[in-house]
Amino acid sequence: MITNKCRYGLVGLISIVLTFGLSASNRLRASFNAMPAITYMSKYGIINHRTQWQAMLHATDHGRKITSLTQLNQILRAANLHSFAVANLRQVEHATRPTKTMSAGLTIINVPAFYSSQHQLQKQYWTQLQHLIKQTKPTTDLILNFAANTGGSSAPMIAGLAAIIPDGTIYTGITNHHRNRPRMMYHGRITGGLGQDDVNFSQPTAAHFRHIYAIIGNQTASAAEVTIMALKRNPHVTLVGRSSAGYTSLNGGVFLNTAVAVMTIGTLKATVKIHGQQYFNNQPLKPDIPTLYQPLAPLQLGQSPHLDADFLSELRTIMKHYH
């Protein structure tokens, strides 16, 4: 069963390759047809569990016998744990804006999960994040909280952090035929990648801080992990916390007659090695400085940005010793 976290957080970088042909109500009345998704996954997908995939293809007559969203979810996740299906994209939309909080005497910018196809909401997200960074004094440390960021779309996150990410290749997607598709950022424009949309934004003035700490943990997933890959191109960024969720791959989507299938179509190459690793296929990002405590307390798992008190105490000690 796919949890709400998976339905939202594992969207990764969705590039929809087919358009809505029918209205939502008409699609829901139509008979379930999983064949386009199975065909797409077979041709373009990153299939990490090929034996299971082949067995399920055989059992379902290459998707012809799939009659429900639940069945499609199972077969897609048998191929790749980052792949899934939902009834419609509204199930994965989330448009929380970045915030700034004071915790244990530390000023922290919370970088939340985000996914929306609406340009205005995307712009509001990256504009707010740019503003919060601009407000932070350059003589201080910048603390970015990704602990509750389960993913969505990385482009608004990267655009919001553009003041501290150098221009150039921010990461590279690699197809199942081993072809490199670099994603690049230059002068307020994000282009390239594995079928992702270009994004244009107002280029902020480059910002410099005493040091930059990015907080990660076991809920930091998908697009958040990709954003951190881009952020690590800044040599002053240190990852603090625990290993991330490990959905480091790229997704593409196909509209079906009654659902949307989101399928993994690319592995990732980080421009700068992260803890000695450059190539990722659903492996977690490891922190530069691991902590004893998870950034989020067990009762605060989910979209809450509030950090665990014991973790904050560790972070304060780390920051003192780092200087």
CORGIVEN-V928699 format. One record per residue. RES is the residue in three letters. PSI is psi in whole degrees, -180 to 180 (* if undefined). Layout:
RES|PSI / RES|PSI
//
This chain:
MET|138 / ILE|126 / THR|169 / ASN|-36 / LYS|-46 / CYS|-43 / ARG|-37 / TYR|-54 / GLY|-24 / LEU|15 / VAL|-35 / GLY|-129 / LEU|96 / ILE|127 / SER|108 / ILE|126 / VAL|-10 / LEU|155 / THR|162 / PHE|115 / GLY|-37 / LEU|161 / SER|163 / ALA|-42 / SER|-39 / ASN|-39 / ARG|-38 / LEU|-27 / ARG|-18 / ALA|162 / SER|150 / PHE|130 / ASN|105 / ALA|-4 / MET|-44 / PRO|-38 / ALA|-44 / ILE|-42 / THR|-44 / TYR|-45 / MET|-40 / SER|-35 / LYS|-42 / TYR|-12 / GLY|152 / ILE|101 / ILE|101 / ASN|-19 / HIS|73 / ARG|-36 / THR|-46 / GLN|-42 / TRP|-47 / GLN|-39 / ALA|-41 / MET|-33 / LEU|-44 / HIS|-44 / ALA|-28 / THR|12 / ASP|52 / HIS|40 / GLY|-10 / ARG|-28 / LYS|2 / ILE|124 / THR|2 / SER|163 / LEU|-38 / THR|-44 / GLN|-42 / LEU|-42 / ASN|-46 / GLN|-42 / ILE|-36 / LEU|-43 / ARG|-21 / ALA|-32 / ALA|-43 / ASN|127 / LEU|-13 / HIS|-2 / SER|147 / PHE|180 / ALA|147 / VAL|163 / ALA|-37 / ASN|164 / LEU|-15 / ARG|-25 / GLN|-22 / VAL|0 / GLU|139 / HIS|126 / ALA|42 / THR|138 / ARG|157 / PRO|150 / THR|166 / LYS|132 / THR|159 / MET|123 / SER|123 / ALA|38 / GLY|6 / LEU|137 / THR|122 / ILE|132 / ILE|120 / ASN|122 / VAL|97 / PRO|167 / ALA|148 / PHE|132 / TYR|124 / SER|143 / SER|-5 / GLN|121 / HIS|-39 / GLN|-40 / LEU|-38 / GLN|-46 / LYS|-41 / GLN|-39 / TYR|-54 / TRP|-30 / THR|-42 / GLN|-42 / LEU|-42 / GLN|-42 / HIS|-44 / LEU|-38 / ILE|-41 / LYS|-33 / GLN|-22 / THR|131 / LYS|135 / PRO|-16 / THR|-1 / THR|175 / ASP|143 / LEU|126 / ILE|121 / LEU|127 / ASN|107 / PHE|9 / ALA|-36 / ALA|11 / ASN|101 / THR|5 / GLY|-148 / GLY|-106 / SER|126 / SER|-26 / ALA|-48 / PRO|-34 / MET|-46 / ILE|-41 / ALA|-40 / GLY|-27 / LEU|11 / ALA|-26 / ALA|-20 / ILE|10 / ILE|120 / PRO|147 / ASP|155 / GLY|-160 / THR|116 / ILE|-26 / TYR|171 / THR|129 / GLY|143 / ILE|124 / THR|173 / ASN|-6 / HIS|17 / HIS|32 / ARG|133 / ASN|135 / ARG|88 / PRO|142 / ARG|127 / MET|153 / MET|123 / TYR|125 / HIS|50 / GLY|26 / ARG|127 / ILE|123 / THR|171 / GLY|-162 / GLY|-167 / LEU|72 / GLY|11 / GLN|154 / ASP|148 / ASP|148 / VAL|129 / ASN|136 / PHE|163 / SER|119 / GLN|119 / PRO|159 / THR|137 / ALA|136 / ALA|143 / HIS|136 / PHE|165 / ARG|-44 / HIS|160 / ILE|125 / TYR|128 / ALA|120 / ILE|125 / ILE|159 / GLY|-167 / ASN|-2 / GLN|-3 / THR|112 / ALA|155 / SER|-117 / ALA|-31 / ALA|-40 / GLU|-39 / VAL|-42 / THR|-40 / ILE|-35 / MET|-44 / ALA|-42 / LEU|-34 / LYS|-7 / ARG|-19 / ASN|118 / PRO|-9 / HIS|9 / VAL|130 / THR|129 / LEU|128 / VAL|138 / GLY|-132 / ARG|168 / SER|146 / SER|-179 / ALA|-29 / GLY|45 / TYR|55 / THR|79 / SER|171 / LEU|141 / ASN|152 / GLY|155 / GLY|152 / VAL|128 / PHE|126 / LEU|-179 / ASN|-23 / THR|13 / ALA|176 / VAL|125 / ALA|127 / VAL|115 / MET|144 / THR|120 / ILE|3 / GLY|142 / THR|-180 / LEU|144 / LYS|118 / ALA|140 / THR|-36 / VAL|135 / LYS|141 / ILE|111 / HIS|40 / GLY|-2 / GLN|136 / GLN|-31 / TYR|135 / PHE|136 / ASN|75 / ASN|33 / GLN|147 / PRO|156 / LEU|133 / LYS|140 / PRO|151 / ASP|-37 / ILE|102 / PRO|149 / THR|159 / LEU|-38 / TYR|146 / GLN|144 / PRO|-36 / LEU|131 / ALA|152 / PRO|-36 / LEU|-5 / GLN|19 / LEU|151 / GLY|-147 / GLN|-3 / SER|130 / PRO|-2 / HIS|129 / LEU|151 / ASP|138 / ALA|-40 / ASP|-38 / PHE|-44 / LEU|-37 / SER|-43 / GLU|-44 / LEU|-42 / ARG|-42 / THR|-43 / ILE|-45 / MET|-36 / LYS|-45 / HIS|-27 / TYR|-32 / HIS|*
//
